[in-house]
């Protein structure tokens, strides 16, 4: 949990995503960012940065989360799923 008074937010870290609640009871839930786990979380202004795990190459990949909107354009889970190829009938 990250209380961010300057943004009027409390951010909660899940296993593969984040959620936030504002002082006015509004909030957001991020998309799934990681396959399994998040690490090296750092806050910088209105951004949260860290690393998300992918089984493709057994790697940790950097991501940035917009704390004002919950938007994450570089989450590895969505990138990997977009590259997935259907196998079988």
Secondary structure, 3 states (H helix, E strand, C coil): CEEEHHHCEEEEECCCCEEEEECCCCEEECCCCCCCCEEEEEEECCEEEEEEEECCCCEEEEEEEECCCCCCCCCHHHHHHHHCCCCCC
